[in-house]
Amino acid sequence: MGNQENWEPYKVVLLGGQGELVEKKSRFIANVRPVNTEEEAVAFTEEMKKKYWDARHNCSAFVIGRRGEVTRCSDDGEPPQTAGRPMLEVLLGEEIRNVAVVVTRYFGGTLLGTGGLVRAYAGAVKAGLAACKVGLMRFGVRLAVDTDYNGIGKIQYILGKYHISPEKTDYTERVRLQVLVPKEQAGALCKEITEATAARAVLTELERLYFIEERD
């Protein structure tokens, strides 16, 4: 799995959205969608161009990969560096990954100038992102915690301190909890549980993985 120390959290779009702004009668409509590959991003851009076939411009930008390994942008006929690049800069600035955005412009008859275009396209992307549901991908550890019934109360109290709810709990002769813990909390949590139960609780690492932490 590589060096987990480099597996930093990153934001993703869980549910796409649409935002719009009007500048001197020009309409800028931003559609945002989660994508996992460059092919998906290109297909999304083509889909928007067909939907808004009568628009003057359909500018696009996307970021793929948890470290933003693949980025592309297009001005689609607008003056160079006035549309696609500002759109991409918003995505990178928000540190959102695996996302594509297409901003459709219906020309209102008044030229905005390069500065006005940059502000309008960037603002449209921000409006689109504001309409999306965004989550944080965090690297974590899935643990099994085996304990006797005397230890369960202490363990539940500790999990509550860390705002962690068990994914499942099995009650047999002993109790087994399965929990998903952010990487940066795993060491301290395991130490605290071990000390609180006088090492009677057995902690087993099941897997390491990214998981989604939903945000408003």
N, C-alpha and C positions, 0 to 999 in steps of 0.2 A: 504493500500500500504506500510505500514511499515514506518520507519523513513527515510524521504527523505534526511535528512542531510548526510546519509551514502551512498546515491546513487551517487557514484563518476563516472566520465567518464571512459570509457574503449574502447580499440581499437578492431576492428573486421576486418576480411577479407571480403571484398565485392565481390571480384572476385579472384578466386584461380590462381595459377601460377606454373611454373616449373623452377628450376634452376639446374645448373650442375657444378661440378668442377672435375678436374683430378689431382690425387696425385700419383706419381710414377706408372703411367699407370693404376691405379685403377680408375674407373669412379664412381662418386657419384651423383645420380640423385634425386633431391628433388621435390616431388609433394606436393603442399599445397592446402587444400580445407576448406571452411567454413563448420562447422557442428554444430548442435544444441543439439545433444544427444550423449551419449556414444555409443548407437547402431549404429548411423550414422558413428561415427568415426571408429568403428570396421569393419563395412561394407566397408568403404573406404579402410582400410588397406588390407582387403581380396581382394578387387578389384585390388589393386596395385600388390599384390602377384601373382594374376592370370595373370596380364598384363606382369609382369616381372618374369615369372615363371622360366626362365633360369638363374636368377641372384643368386649369392652366398648368399646375405643377403637382406632382406627388413625390415629395422628397422623403428620403428614408435614412435610417441609421440602425445598426444593431451591434450588440456585444454578446459574444459567445465564450463560454468557458469560465470556470470559477475564478480565474485570475485575469479574465478579459483577454484571453489569448488571441481571439479573432474579432476584429472590429472593421466595419465597413460603413461608408456613408455616401449618399448621392445628392447632388444639388438639383438634379432633374430639370436643367434648363435655367435655374436661377443663377445669378452671378456667382462665380467661384467663391467658396468659403462663407457664403451668406446663409446657407440652409443646412445641408447635411452635417458639416463640421460642428456648428453650434448645437445641433440636435444631439450629436454623438457626445459632445462635451457635457451636456446635461446628464446623460446616462452614466458616463464615467464619473462625474462629480457626485452623483447619488450612490455610486458604488453598487449599481444594480447589474446583475449578470443574467445571461440567457434571456435576453429581451430584445424585441424589435419594435420600432416605432415608424409609422408613416404619417407625415403631415401633408395634408391636402390643402392647396391654396386656390380659392376662387378669387380672381383678381377683381378689385373694386374700382379700378379706373384711376387710382392715384399711385404714383411711384413712391415707395417708402425709403429709397436710398439703402445703401449697404448696412448702415447701423440699424435702421428700422427693421430691415429684414432679419438681421441676426437676432434682435430682441424678440421679434414676433415668432420666429421658428422656435427659439429656445423657450419662450413663454408658453407656446402651444404644447410642447413636450411636457413641461412642468404641470400644465393643466391636465394632460392625459394621464400622467403618473398619479396625480392627486385623485383621479377617479378609479385607480386600480387598488387591488388588495395585494399588499406586499408582505412577504415573510422573510425571516432570516434563516439561512442554512447554517447550522452550527455542527461542528464535529463533536461527536460524543461517543460514549461507551455504554453498551447495554450490559447490565449486570444482573446476575441472579443472586439474591440474598436469602440464605437458608438460616432459619433461627428456630429456637424453641418458643413456646407460647409466652414464657417469661420475658423474652426480649422484644416481642413484637411492638409493644407500646413505645419503648424507647426508640426503636427504629422508625416508627411512624412519626414520632415527634421530630427526629432529626431530619427526615425527608421533608417534613413541613417547613422546617427552617430554611431549607434550600429550595422551597417552592417546587418540589418534585412529587408528582402523583404516580403511584405504581401503575404500570401498564396492565398487569394482572397479578392476582394473589391466589395461591393454592393452599388450602387448609387440609392437611392430613395429620399424621402423627406430629409433624413439624409444620412450619409455615414457610412457604417460598414466595418471595416477591420478585417480580421482574421490573427493573427500573431503567430508564434512559437518562444518563447523566452527561451534561456538558463536559467536555474534556478538561477544561480548566478547574472544574469542581470535583472531579473524580477522586483525586488523591486525598483531599481533605475530608470528603464524605466517607470514604472507606476507613480512614484513620479514626474518625469520630464514631462510626458504628462499631468498629473493632474495640475501641476503648470502652464505649458505653455498655457493651455486652460481655466484657472481660474475655474477648476473643471467642465467644461461643457461637457468634454468627459467622457463617462461612460465605465469603463473597467470591463469586466466579465471574470472570469476564467472558461474555458470550460472543460479542462482536464489537467492532469499531465501525462507525458509519456517520454519514451526514444525516441530519434530521431537520425538519422544518419547525421553526418557532414562529408561530403566527403573530402578526402585529396588526394594530388597528390602522 
